[in-house]
């Protein structure tokens, strides 16, 4: 295992939901961190392969978080190529942020495994923080979240649990060649999740189940870029069809504790004022 106490851990997407939390935790432990972004020095850009090697040089490990999502065309191949390059440059310890029920994400996992890396895969449920730090924040603030998802239970996982799992996988022995499927402790429909958020925020927020066609039209009306429209449609069509409506013990296995409940997330997020109008 690489000496992550002396060599920096590269975090592409180090300003994202899990990358930022991971960087904060590593820094608090006085471990060296290298944020991989277009504005960093050296710069890192998934779409510019020339930036990959300079970012990897001298690194001890890497947390692979592909932007915007492993479901986009070409993502799996990029992850595989990046993982092989990392191994060739002596960076064997690699942790991949993956998604449950996404065929392209699972293909990326297989390409990582084939790279020769000492890999760990964090295969995650939907992030609870999508309601407070991502594309669902604006609808929550507007008082109505409209999505093409009915009574499908999703075990929303807290990004803090993911970051804690990534810290363990990157800094502790025993996580090499392990796949951890990370979920929250209970299943919630999106409507039930909105009830929890409304209760925590002390506001009226409703959930509307709309058709895929209406969702597509709404995204285009909001001028969401075409590639994100396609991505969101794929996620809501394939991933949220019931295939992930079960709990796993991944958080318990990697951290030795139960995962955080969605209600705790909602209360903590509400306390920051993020959902206040």
N, C-alpha and C positions, 0 to 999 in steps of 0.2 A: 504494500500500500504506500502511496506517495506521502511524503512528509508535508502535510498541509499546514503544519505549524510554521514552516519557514518559507514555503512557496505559495504564491497567491492562488486563490480559488477563482477561476474565471466564471463570471455570471453573465452570459448574454441575456439581455432583457432584465438587467439588474435594477431597473426602475419600475418594473411591472408588479402585479399583485403579489406573486410569490417571490420573485427575485429581490424586490426591495426588502421584504421581511427577512429573507435569508441573509442578505448583506448586513442588515442591522444586527442580526443575531451573531454572525461571525465576527463582526467588528467589536461587538460587546465582549467577545471572548479574546479579543486582541489577536485575532487571526487575520492574515493578509488577504485582501479582497481586490479583485480586478473587475470592474464593471465593464461589460461588453455593450457598447452602444455606438452609434454613428458619431456622437460628439465626444467620445472618450479618446484618450491617448494611451495606447494605440486604438484607433477606431475599430469597431466591429459592425459588420453589416451582413446579415444572412444572404442578401442578394448580391454581394460583392465578395466572391471567394478569395480575392487577393488580400482581404483584410483578416482572413481566418488565422493564417500562420503567425503573423506578428502578435495577434492577441493571445495565441497559445504559448508563445515562446516564454519559457521559464515558469509556466504555470504548474501547479502540483495536482490539480483536479479541476473538473468543470461540471457546472450545472446546466444542462441543456434544456432551454426553454425556447421553443421555436415560435417566432412571431409571423403571422397573426395566430395560426393554429396548425396543428399537425394534419388537419383535414384538408388543407389547401393542396392543389396539385403541385407535385415536386417536392413537398416538404419531407417526405420519407427519404427520398434520394439524397436531399441536402443533409439530413441528419446522419445518414450512413456515411456519406463522403467526409463530413466533418469529424465523425467519430474515428474513422480510419486515419485521417490526418493527425488527429490528436494522439493516437497511439504511436504513429510514426515519429511524433515529436516528444515521446516519452510521457504523455499525459494519459495514464491508463485508467485512473479513477474517474468514472463518468456517471452522473446521475441524470436520468431523463424524466422530465415532466410529461406525462402521457395522459390520455383520456379514455374513459370507459366506453366500450361499445362503438368505438370509431375504427373502422377497418384500416384507414390510412395511418392512424396512430399505432395500431398493432403492427403494421408493416414497418414503421419506423423502429419499433421495439426490436423486431427481428434483425433489421440491418445493424442496429447498435450491437446486439449480441454477436453478430458475425464479424464485428470489427476487430475483435481481439481485446477489447477493453475489459477492465474489471467494472462491470456495469451494475447499476441498481435502477430499477424502474419504479416510479411513483405513478401508478395509474389511477387517476382521480375522477371522482364524481363532479357534478356541477359545483362551482364555487359559490358559497353563500355570499361572498363579497361582490358578486355580479350585481346585486341589488343596491350596493352602496358605493362601488368604485368603478362601475363599468356601464354597459349600455342600458341596463335596467334602472339606473338611478333617475334619469329624467322622467320616465313614466311614473315612478314612485312619487316623485315630487309633484307631478301633474295630478296625482290622485287616482290614476287608472293605469293598470298594467294589462295590456291586451296581447295575448300570445296564442299560437295555435296548438295549445296543449290542454288536454282535458284532465280526467281523473287519473293521471299517471303519477305514481309515487316516485320521488327522487330523493336519495339520501344525501342532501346537500352537505358538502364538506367545507370546513373552515380553512381559509388560506393560512391561518396561524398554525394549524396542525400540519399542513403541507410543508411549511417552512421548517417546523421542528423536525419533521421526518427527513427533510433534505440535509439539515445540519447533522443529524445522526449518521445518515448514509455517507456524508462527505468526510466526517471526522472520526468516526468510530469503526473498529474492525468488526467483521461478522456480517456486513451487509452486502458484500460482493456477490454478484450473480443471484440477487434476490429481486422478486417482483412483489411489491406491496400495493394492493388495491385499496385505496383510501376512500372511505365514506364517512358520513356522519352517523350518529347512533340511532336514527329513526327515519322512516320514509315520510315525506310530506309532498302533497300536490302543490303546484304553484299557487293555487287559490289558498291553500292552508298556510303557505309561506307568507303570503301577503297579509293574511289575518294576523300572523305573529308580528310582522313588521308594523302594521297599523296599531296593534296593541302597544308595542314598545314605543312607537313614535307619538302616540296619543292623538292620532289623526284618522280621518276617514280615508281609506284607500281601498279601491275595489279591484277585483280581478275579472277580466272578460276573456272568455274562450272564443277566439275568432278562427275563421277558416285560414288555410295556408294561402289562398289567393288574396284574402284581405290583408294578411300579414305582409305578403310580398308587396302589395300596393302601398301599404303604410310605410314600409321601408323606403320605397322609391320616392314617395311623396316627401319624405324627410331628407331626401338627397343623400341617403347612405350609399357609399361607393359600391359599384356593381359587384366587385369581388367579395365584399362583406355581405351583400344581399344573398349571394349564392351560398356563402359559408353558413350564415344563420339559417337559411332555409334547409340546408343539408342537416345541420345539427338538430333542428326542431322536427325534421321529418324522420331521420334515421335514429338518432341517439335517444330521443324522448318518445320512443314507441313502446315502452314497457320493458325493454331488454335489460335495463339497469335497475329495475325495481326490486332490489334486494340489498341487504347489508353485508359488509365484510368485516373482518377483524384486523385489517391492515394497520390501522393506527395503533391498536393494542400491541400488535406484533413488533412494530418498529420502535414504539415509544414506551411500551409497558404501562399504558394508561388508556382510559376510554377517550374517544373523540369528543370534541366540544359540541354541545347541542345547539341547534339553530336558534333557540330562544335566547341563549346566552350571547350568541353573535348579535341578534337583533337588539338586545338591550344595550350592549356595548356600543354598537354603531349609533343607536338613537342618542346615546349620551354625548356623542361628539357633535350633535346638531346637524349631521349630514342630511337628515330627512326633514328638517324644519323649513317651513315655507318662508 
